[in-house]
Amino acid sequence: MKRYKMTINNEPYEAHIVEFSNENAKIIVNGTEFKVVFESDNPLNQPRVIEVAKTIPLAPEVKPEALPVVSSGSVSQIKAPLPSVVVKVMKNVGDTIKTGDAIIILEAMKMESEVFAPCDGQIESILVKAQDTVQEGQVMMTVK
């Protein structure tokens, strides 16, 4: 059926009418399916959404090259990529790490993400522990 492109409050939307009758319609808006029931032709009654297909968001994968790392001399700071809660610190001070090793597990918006070592080295200090809340850009660990 017909496709519509529209902007509402400066947000782009693409709607696709899949089925339509005088009583109801099936519409897909930006990839989410809605079943809409029309109550009557009375202008006071508005169409209402009776069912929304739920989509499950995926946790973003945090790749080592995407992690904020600040180096000063021979010490690198590993910073939190987003505001979150520390679930587990997987390494200890003095441990040797390689690029890509899982070092910390964070939880944000009920999704867990592993933080991977962005460089080779030895852990000099760990500035967080399980259950700590961290802000984006906060130093969690230093590596030399």
C-alpha positions as CSV (number, residue, x, y, z in Angstrom):
1,M,0.0,0.0,0.0
2,K,1.0,3.7,0.3
3,R,4.1,5.0,1.9
4,Y,4.4,8.4,3.6
5,K,7.4,10.4,4.6
6,M,6.8,13.1,7.2
7,T,8.5,15.2,9.8
8,I,7.0,15.7,13.3
9,N,8.8,18.0,15.7
10,N,11.9,18.0,13.4
11,E,12.0,14.1,13.6
12,P,11.8,12.2,10.3
13,Y,9.2,9.4,10.1
14,E,8.4,6.9,7.3
15,A,5.0,5.3,7.5
16,H,3.8,2.3,5.4
17,I,0.1,1.3,5.4
18,V,0.0,-2.5,5.2
19,E,-3.7,-3.0,5.6
20,F,-6.6,-0.6,5.8
21,S,-10.4,-0.8,6.3
22,N,-13.2,1.4,7.7
23,E,-12.7,-0.2,11.1
24,N,-8.9,-0.8,11.4
25,A,-5.5,-0.5,9.9
26,K,-2.0,-2.1,10.1
27,I,0.7,0.6,9.8
28,I,4.5,0.3,10.0
29,V,6.2,3.5,11.3
30,N,10.1,3.5,11.2
31,G,10.1,-0.3,11.3
32,T,7.6,-0.7,14.2
33,E,4.2,-2.3,13.4
34,F,1.0,-0.8,14.9
35,K,-2.5,-2.1,14.7
36,V,-5.0,0.8,14.8
37,V,-8.7,0.6,15.5
38,F,-11.1,3.4,14.3
39,E,-13.9,3.8,16.8
40,S,-16.4,5.7,14.6
41,D,-16.7,8.6,12.1
42,N,-17.5,10.9,15.0
43,P,-14.8,13.7,14.8
44,L,-14.5,13.7,18.7
45,N,-13.2,10.1,18.6
46,Q,-9.6,9.6,17.5
47,P,-8.0,6.4,16.3
48,R,-6.2,4.5,19.1
49,V,-3.3,2.1,19.0
50,I,-4.3,-1.3,20.3
51,E,-1.1,-3.3,19.8
52,V,2.5,-2.4,19.3
53,A,5.1,-4.9,18.1
54,K,7.9,-4.8,20.6
55,T,11.5,-4.4,19.5
56,I,14.4,-5.5,21.7
57,P,17.3,-3.1,21.7
58,L,20.8,-4.6,21.3
59,A,23.6,-3.6,23.6
60,P,26.1,-1.6,21.8
61,E,29.4,-3.4,21.2
62,V,32.3,-1.5,22.7
63,K,35.3,-2.2,20.5
64,P,38.8,-1.6,21.9
65,E,39.5,1.1,19.3
66,A,36.3,3.0,20.3
67,L,37.3,3.3,23.9
68,P,38.6,6.6,25.2
69,V,42.3,6.1,26.0
70,V,44.5,9.0,27.1
71,S,48.2,8.4,27.2
72,S,50.6,10.6,29.1
73,G,54.1,9.3,28.6
74,S,54.1,5.6,29.3
75,V,50.7,5.5,31.2
76,S,47.4,5.1,29.5
77,Q,44.0,5.9,31.1
78,I,41.1,3.7,30.3
79,K,37.9,5.8,30.6
80,A,34.2,4.8,30.8
81,P,32.6,4.9,27.3
82,L,29.2,5.9,28.7
83,P,27.4,6.5,32.0
84,S,27.0,3.1,33.7
85,V,27.4,0.9,36.7
86,V,30.4,-1.4,37.2
87,V,29.3,-5.0,37.3
88,K,32.7,-6.7,37.6
89,V,36.4,-5.8,37.4
90,M,38.0,-8.8,35.7
91,K,41.6,-7.9,36.2
92,N,43.8,-6.9,39.2
93,V,46.6,-4.4,39.7
94,G,49.8,-5.9,38.3
95,D,48.1,-8.1,35.7
96,T,49.5,-8.0,32.2
97,I,46.8,-7.4,29.5
98,K,46.8,-7.6,25.7
99,T,44.7,-5.5,23.3
100,G,41.2,-7.0,23.2
101,D,41.2,-8.6,26.6
102,A,38.0,-8.2,28.6
103,I,38.8,-6.1,31.6
104,I,35.6,-4.6,33.0
105,I,31.9,-5.4,32.6
106,L,29.6,-2.3,32.7
107,E,25.8,-2.1,32.8
108,A,23.8,0.7,31.2
109,M,20.0,0.7,30.6
110,K,19.8,-2.9,31.8
111,M,22.3,-4.1,29.2
112,E,25.8,-5.4,30.1
113,S,28.8,-4.5,27.9
114,E,32.4,-5.7,28.2
115,V,35.1,-3.1,28.2
116,F,38.1,-4.5,26.2
117,A,41.7,-3.4,26.7
118,P,42.6,-0.9,24.0
119,C,46.4,-1.5,24.4
120,D,48.9,-3.9,25.7
121,G,50.5,-3.3,29.1
122,Q,50.4,-3.9,32.8
123,I,47.6,-2.6,35.0
124,E,49.0,0.1,37.2
125,S,45.8,1.1,39.1
126,I,42.1,0.3,39.2
127,L,40.0,3.2,40.3
128,V,36.6,1.5,40.3
129,K,35.0,-1.5,42.0
130,A,31.8,-3.5,41.5
131,Q,28.6,-1.5,42.0
132,D,30.4,1.9,41.4
133,T,28.6,4.3,39.2
134,V,30.8,5.8,36.5
135,Q,30.2,8.8,34.2
136,E,31.2,9.0,30.6
137,G,34.9,9.8,30.4
138,Q,35.7,8.9,34.0
139,V,39.0,7.2,34.4
140,M,38.5,3.5,35.5
141,M,42.0,2.1,35.1
142,T,45.5,3.1,34.2
143,V,47.9,0.9,32.2
144,K,51.6,1.3,31.8
